[in-house]
Amino acid sequence: MPPAVLIEQLVVGYGGPPAVAGLSLTADSGAVTALVGPNGAGKTTTVEVCLGLRSPDAGSVEVLGRPPGAARERVGAM
């Protein structure tokens, strides 16, 4: 079974220093995974990329084996 989320070398910026700089993460299917960190660590930006709401500047993201946003009918977030 492919991982629920596969992120490799994700980079996202807003014009200054990157909000996410080279993040790699695998969230296994059937597991609970939490993003924890201080304010400004890039948690919300990472989730936005996974949901297809924001595009990465570099790196790759797959959600349920598909590009971000392609699995919207099977993904929920709040």
HELIX and SHEET records of a PDB file:
HELIX    1   1 LYS A   43  CYS A   50  1                                   8    
HELIX    2   2 ARG A   72  ARG A   74  5                                   3    
SHEET    1   A 3 VAL A  20  ALA A  27  0                                        
SHEET    2   A 3 VAL A   5  VAL A  12 -1                                        
SHEET    3   A 3 ALA A  58  VAL A  63 -1                                        
END                                                                             
